[in-house]
């Protein structure tokens, strides 16, 4: 990636993140984004709105500031997030709250083993009205929303998971040969329970790679849990107001892609992701402890995520520290431990932490 500073403007060469297999080999896969000097006040205004949205969400969801930030990073990056946590940690409330704060239409699907693709996508019904010819009409399923919570996604069969996969990647579904586009914006926040694995269907690697990042939802600390007790067992209910609309969110997503990224940050992203791939010789530790590593989507995800984090923090450009901070949530679900790693008690969090420390 090349960038230069000319007459107060930033010319940023940005690679297209589409991975459509049908793309022509001779197609130009890069675009030049002209980032004018007026981006500074726009970034400041967007940062102020996102900080206000974060504060509003934190007033309802206690002790999960990191999770809220990472979900907001996902939304600003235009991606999907995988939330891992035990029941009762406000994952459902998080989706509902962010839907209200960000002005998005939000729906929830409880995934179960008997859930069918038509239960989430929708189906065609035959209409037979007097005086009219019989015809089919498509009734949209709950997937046609702007913010979808796929609760316990690994409880559904692979057939149902694959139906969601197309919508996540292509932002449309096909029923009876007809294409139906999902609303814009369209984001999926899927949850998994790490405890109960009996009767579940682990997500395939291809679908895990579609999630921009994985957010681990931990137990709240003592102070946050005390506040939660008072807030949820009384008569008072927090009132949430929309901080921005869906159109404003999409405008902010486009703004995120215009944020300039310093060369040293780009190099840190490439070094980190490539060092996490076994068999490349980039890291002997990776060759020993990692069975398979992240593909190019990880680099793309990190590139967008560090920009989004910079905007939320009120900075005009990301830093290497952002790469280190987001290394685990972006890489963790895109890697698998080898037998040697399991035998020696290694885990992905520690391996990624060591790889991230090496990029400083």
Residue, then its C-alpha position, 0 to 999 in steps of 0.5 A: x500500500x502506498x500513500x503520500x501527503x500532497x497539498x493538505x490532502x491524503x491520497x490513499x491506495x486502498x485494496x478492494x476487500x471483495x473476494x468474489x471468485x468470479x472476479x476477472x484476473x485482469x480487473x484492477x483490484x485497487x482504488x485511489x481514495x481522495x481524502x480531502x482536508x475536510x475529513x478532520x471535522x467529519x472524523x471528530x463529529x463521527x467520533x463524538x457520536x460513537x462515544x455518545x453511543x458507547x456511553x448510552x450502551x454502557x448505561x444499560x450493559x454494565x461491566x462489558x465496555x470492551x465487548x461494547x467497543x469491539x461490537x461497535x468496531x465490527x459495525x463501523x467496519x461493516x462486518x459481523x461479530x461472534x460473541x462467546x460467553x456463558x448464558x446471562x451475560x447480557x449478549x441479547x441485551x447488547x444487540x437490542x441496546x445497540x439496535x436502539x442506540x444506532x437506529x437499526x432494526x434488530x431481530x433475534x433468532x434462537x437457533x435450535x437443531x430442528x431449525x430449517x433454512x426457511x425458518x430464517x430466510x423465508x419461503x414462498x407460499x401459494x396464493x389462490x384467490x377467487x378470480x385470480x390465477x394462482x401465484x407464489x408470494x415470497x414471505x420474508x423471514x427474520x433474516x431481513x433486518x439490519x441487526x440480526x442476533x443469531x443466538x447459539x448459532x452452533x445449535x443449528x444444523x450445517x444446512x441452516x448455517x450455510x443459509x445464513x452464510x450466504x446472507x453474511x457474505x453476499x448480503x442477499x439470499x436466493x429462493x426459487x431462483x430469485x434474488x432477495x437483498x437484505x436491508x442495508x446495513x446488514x450485520x450479524x451478531x452470533x452467540x455461542x455458549x462455550x460450556x454446553x457442546x453436546x448436540x451442537x454443530x461446530x461452525x465450519x472454518x469457512x463460516x468462522x472466517x466470515x466474522x470480522x472478529x470474535x468477542x469473548x464475553x466474560x463475567x462482570x467485576x464486583x462493582x459492575x455486578x452490584x450496579x447491575x443488581x440495583x438497575x435490573x431489580x427495581x422499577x426504573x427502566x433506562x430509556x434509550x434514544x437513538x444517537x444516529x440513524x442507519x443512514x448516518x451509520x453507513x456514512x460513518x462506515x464509508x468515512x472509516x475506509x477513508x482514514x489514512x493508515x501509516x506504512x508502519x501500521x500496514x507492515x505490522x498487520x502484514x507481519x502479524x498475520x503472516x507470522x500466524x500461518x504455519x509452514x511459512x517459516x515466519x515463526x518457529x513457534x507457529x510451525x509447532x503450535x498452530x495447525x492452520x492460520x488466518x488467510x487474507x481476510x484477517x489482514x483486511x479485517x485488521x485494516x478496517x478494525x484499527x481504523x474503526x478503533x481510531x475513530x472511536x478513540x477520537x484519533x485521526x489515524x491508527x497506530x501499531x498499538x491498535x494492531x496489538x490490541x485487536x490481534x486476539x479478537x481478529x485472529x483467534x477464531x481464524x486459527x487452530x491449535x496443533x496436537x503439540x500445543x494441546x499436549x503442552x497446555x498452550x492456548x491461542x490467546x497466549x500464542x497470539x499475544x506473543x506474536x503481537x508483541x513481536x511486531x512492536 
